[in-house]
Amino acid sequence: MQRSALFAALLLGLVPLSAAHGQDVSGKDISGKDMQGRRILQRVDTNGDGAISKDEMLAARERMFTKLDRNDDGVIDEKEIEGARDAIMDRADAAQARLGNRWRRMDTNGDGKVSEDEFRNRMPLFDLADRNGDGTLSADEIAAVRKLFADRAG
């Protein structure tokens, strides 16, 4: 019970600042910029001014409360927290499986290792997004792929 309460407190306090998908272990992109910070800013900065106001943070926390209060009774109970934890674990398991599958696909010579060349040359998402096959991604192509993923996410 005490563990669940601690988990709920952490979840409620930190969820607006939770990690985003698709970054490396350090949380930085190739140029060294903080990708997690950028994603948090994009998600919470609703007026697009490049900063998170207290009102925006409160709104983000309200959205999270609404998400966690699955039965809309105005409180988050232990059952709802357990459901959220199960959903997080399910997504983590799915991400782990996807990572393993992607790693195996990158190992084009089947030696059980992914060389720098294999890693660099395997870009299925780019190939999927490059609908006209011109070797570049236009804004329309990027938007189409983002929409595809958003639709899949529900």
C-alpha positions as CSV (number, residue, x, y, z in Angstrom):
1,M,0.0,0.0,0.0
2,Q,2.8,2.4,1.0
3,R,4.7,1.5,-2.2
4,S,1.6,2.3,-4.3
5,A,1.1,5.6,-2.6
6,L,4.8,6.5,-3.3
7,F,4.4,5.4,-6.9
8,A,1.3,7.5,-7.3
9,A,3.0,10.6,-5.8
10,L,5.9,10.2,-8.2
11,L,3.6,9.6,-11.1
12,L,1.5,12.6,-10.4
13,G,4.4,14.8,-9.7
14,L,6.6,13.8,-12.6
15,V,4.4,12.7,-15.4
16,P,4.2,16.1,-17.1
17,L,8.0,15.9,-17.3
18,S,8.2,12.2,-18.2
19,A,10.6,10.9,-20.8
20,A,9.7,11.0,-24.4
21,H,10.1,8.2,-26.9
22,G,13.0,7.8,-29.3
23,Q,16.0,9.3,-27.7
24,D,19.3,7.8,-26.9
25,V,20.4,6.9,-23.4
26,S,21.9,10.3,-22.7
27,G,18.7,12.1,-23.7
28,K,20.6,14.1,-26.3
29,D,20.5,14.2,-30.1
30,I,23.6,14.0,-32.3
31,S,24.3,17.7,-31.8
32,G,24.2,17.3,-28.0
33,K,20.9,19.1,-27.5
34,D,18.6,17.8,-24.8
35,M,15.8,16.0,-26.8
36,Q,13.8,15.2,-23.7
37,G,13.7,18.8,-22.7
38,R,12.6,19.7,-26.2
39,R,9.8,17.1,-26.2
40,I,8.7,18.2,-22.8
41,L,8.6,21.8,-24.0
42,Q,6.6,20.8,-27.1
43,R,4.1,18.9,-25.1
44,V,3.6,21.4,-22.2
45,D,4.2,24.8,-23.9
46,T,0.7,25.1,-25.4
47,N,1.0,28.7,-26.4
48,G,4.3,28.1,-28.3
49,D,6.3,30.9,-26.6
50,G,9.3,28.6,-25.9
51,A,8.7,28.5,-22.2
52,I,6.5,26.7,-19.7
53,S,4.4,28.9,-17.5
54,K,3.0,27.9,-14.2
55,D,-0.5,27.9,-15.9
56,E,0.7,25.5,-18.6
57,M,2.2,23.2,-16.0
58,L,-1.0,23.2,-14.0
59,A,-2.9,22.5,-17.3
60,A,-0.5,19.6,-18.0
61,R,-1.1,18.2,-14.5
62,E,-4.8,18.5,-14.9
63,R,-4.7,16.6,-18.2
64,M,-2.7,13.9,-16.5
65,F,-5.1,13.7,-13.6
66,T,-8.0,13.3,-16.1
67,K,-6.1,10.5,-17.8
68,L,-5.4,8.7,-14.6
69,D,-8.9,9.1,-13.2
70,R,-10.3,6.4,-15.5
71,N,-13.7,6.2,-13.8
72,D,-14.1,10.0,-13.6
73,D,-15.0,10.0,-9.9
74,G,-12.7,12.9,-9.1
75,V,-10.0,10.8,-7.3
76,I,-7.2,8.5,-8.4
77,D,-7.3,5.3,-6.5
78,E,-4.9,2.4,-6.2
79,K,-6.7,0.4,-8.9
80,E,-6.3,3.3,-11.3
81,I,-2.6,3.6,-10.5
82,E,-2.1,-0.2,-10.9
83,G,-3.8,0.1,-14.3
84,A,-1.5,3.0,-15.3
85,R,1.5,1.0,-14.1
86,D,0.4,-2.1,-16.1
87,A,-0.1,0.1,-19.2
88,I,3.4,1.5,-18.8
89,M,4.9,-2.0,-18.4
90,D,2.9,-3.2,-21.5
91,R,4.4,-0.3,-23.6
92,A,7.9,-1.0,-22.2
93,D,7.6,-4.7,-23.1
94,A,6.4,-3.8,-26.6
95,A,9.2,-1.3,-27.0
96,Q,11.7,-3.9,-25.9
97,A,10.4,-6.3,-28.5
98,R,10.5,-3.7,-31.2
99,L,14.1,-2.9,-30.3
100,G,15.1,-6.5,-30.6
101,N,13.4,-6.9,-33.9
102,R,15.0,-3.7,-35.3
103,W,18.4,-4.9,-34.1
104,R,18.0,-8.2,-35.8
105,R,16.9,-6.5,-39.1
106,M,19.9,-4.2,-39.0
107,D,22.2,-7.2,-38.7
108,T,22.1,-7.7,-42.4
109,N,25.0,-10.2,-42.6
110,G,23.6,-12.3,-39.7
111,D,26.7,-12.4,-37.6
112,G,24.9,-11.4,-34.4
113,K,26.4,-7.9,-34.4
114,V,25.4,-4.6,-35.9
115,S,28.4,-2.8,-37.4
116,E,28.5,0.9,-37.9
117,D,27.8,0.5,-41.6
118,E,24.8,-1.8,-41.0
119,F,23.5,0.7,-38.4
120,R,24.0,3.7,-40.7
121,N,22.6,2.1,-43.8
122,R,19.3,0.7,-42.3
123,M,16.7,3.5,-42.4
124,P,13.3,1.9,-43.0
125,L,11.4,4.8,-41.6
126,F,13.1,7.2,-44.0
127,D,12.4,4.9,-46.9
128,L,8.8,4.6,-45.8
129,A,8.4,8.4,-45.5
130,D,10.1,9.1,-48.8
131,R,7.0,8.4,-50.8
132,N,8.2,9.7,-54.1
133,G,11.6,8.0,-53.8
134,D,13.7,11.2,-54.4
135,G,16.0,10.6,-51.4
136,T,14.7,13.6,-49.5
137,L,11.8,14.2,-47.1
138,S,9.4,17.0,-47.8
139,A,7.2,18.6,-45.2
140,D,4.2,16.8,-46.7
141,E,6.0,13.4,-46.5
142,I,7.0,14.0,-42.9
143,A,3.4,15.1,-42.0
144,A,2.0,12.0,-43.7
145,V,4.2,9.7,-41.7
146,R,3.5,11.6,-38.4
147,K,-0.2,11.2,-39.2
148,L,0.2,7.5,-39.8
149,F,1.9,7.0,-36.4
150,A,-0.6,9.2,-34.6
151,D,-3.5,7.3,-36.1
152,R,-1.9,4.0,-35.0
153,A,-1.3,5.3,-31.5
154,G,-5.0,6.0,-31.3
